[in-house]
Amino acid sequence: MSDGNPIIHQATRLKIMASLNRLGPNASLEFTHLRAIVETTDGNLGTHLATLEKAGYVEIEKRFEGRKPQTRVMATPSGRRAFTEHVAYLCEIIETGGQS
């Protein structure tokens, strides 16, 4: 059994990746919508997104809608793959009770 993905394993980052993974391959979520789903603060979400972005698991796009700034977040193909592998790891733990 592998050790899973330490970046995705953290609870907030797992929620972020699960939320983004539910979307289509090229779809993104607006920062405030993702914050509401994950139920965290702006600063906490920003910190976790920076970790995921550094790992290459998410892309963050900052743009303007009219005069309002908007930040959108999308899972990368690498992030989707890492999430799928981590979910398989978690399922293996559930199925085997953590025994190799």
C-alpha distance (Angstrom), angle and dihedral (degrees) to the residues before:
residue distance angle dihedral
M1 . . .
S2 3.78 . .
D3 3.79 122.0 .
G4 3.79 94.5 -115.4
N5 3.77 124.8 -126.8
P6 3.82 113.2 -52.6
I7 3.80 92.4 -161.2
I8 3.80 95.4 52.9
H9 3.81 95.0 34.7
Q10 3.83 93.6 74.4
A11 3.84 105.8 101.4
T12 3.82 99.5 -121.3
R13 3.81 93.2 44.8
L14 3.81 89.6 47.5
K15 3.82 89.1 54.3
I16 3.81 91.0 47.7
M17 3.80 93.0 50.6
A18 3.81 92.3 44.3
S19 3.81 90.4 51.7
L20 3.80 93.1 48.5
N21 3.80 93.4 42.8
R22 3.81 91.1 59.3
L23 3.80 88.5 64.3
G24 3.77 126.0 80.7
P25 3.82 118.3 -87.3
N26 3.82 94.8 -93.4
A27 3.79 98.9 32.2
S28 3.78 125.0 110.5
L29 3.79 138.9 -165.5
E30 3.77 125.7 -131.8
F31 3.83 112.2 -115.1
T32 3.82 95.5 -117.5
H33 3.82 91.8 49.3
L34 3.81 90.8 49.6
R35 3.82 89.9 47.1
A36 3.81 89.6 54.8
I37 3.81 92.3 48.8
V38 3.81 93.4 48.5
E39 3.82 91.8 40.3
T40 3.80 97.7 -137.4
T41 3.78 139.9 118.6
D42 3.80 126.3 -86.2
G43 3.80 91.5 -109.0
N44 3.79 95.0 47.6
L45 3.80 92.2 47.9
G46 3.79 91.2 46.7
T47 3.80 91.5 52.5
H48 3.80 93.1 49.8
L49 3.80 92.0 45.6
A50 3.81 89.9 51.9
T51 3.82 89.5 54.5
L52 3.81 91.5 48.9
E53 3.80 91.7 45.6
K54 3.81 92.0 50.5
A55 3.83 88.7 52.6
G56 3.82 89.4 51.4
Y57 3.81 93.1 -115.6
V58 3.82 98.4 118.7
E59 3.77 138.4 27.9
I60 3.78 119.1 -144.0
E61 3.79 119.3 -154.5
K62 3.79 121.7 -168.0
R63 3.79 116.5 -164.0
F64 3.78 142.5 143.8
E65 3.79 126.3 -104.2
G66 3.76 100.3 -161.1
R67 3.79 101.7 -45.9
K68 3.79 96.4 -28.3
P69 3.81 119.9 98.6
Q70 3.77 114.6 -127.2
T71 3.79 130.3 -170.3
R72 3.79 118.8 -157.8
V73 3.81 126.7 -170.2
M74 3.80 127.8 -155.9
A75 3.80 132.5 178.9
T76 3.81 113.6 -118.9
P77 3.81 122.2 -135.6
S78 3.82 87.4 -105.2
G79 3.80 89.9 51.5
R80 3.79 92.4 49.4
R81 3.80 90.3 50.2
A82 3.83 92.4 48.0
F83 3.81 90.8 48.2
T84 3.82 92.5 49.6
E85 3.80 90.8 49.6
H86 3.81 91.5 48.4
V87 3.80 91.9 49.8
A88 3.82 88.7 51.3
Y89 3.81 88.1 51.7
L90 3.82 91.0 51.4
C91 3.82 91.1 47.3
E92 3.80 89.5 51.5
I93 3.81 89.7 53.8
I94 3.80 90.6 50.4
E95 3.80 93.5 47.2
T96 3.80 96.9 45.4
G97 3.76 99.3 31.6
G98 3.81 88.6 -120.5
Q99 3.80 93.2 -62.9
S100 3.80 117.4 131.9
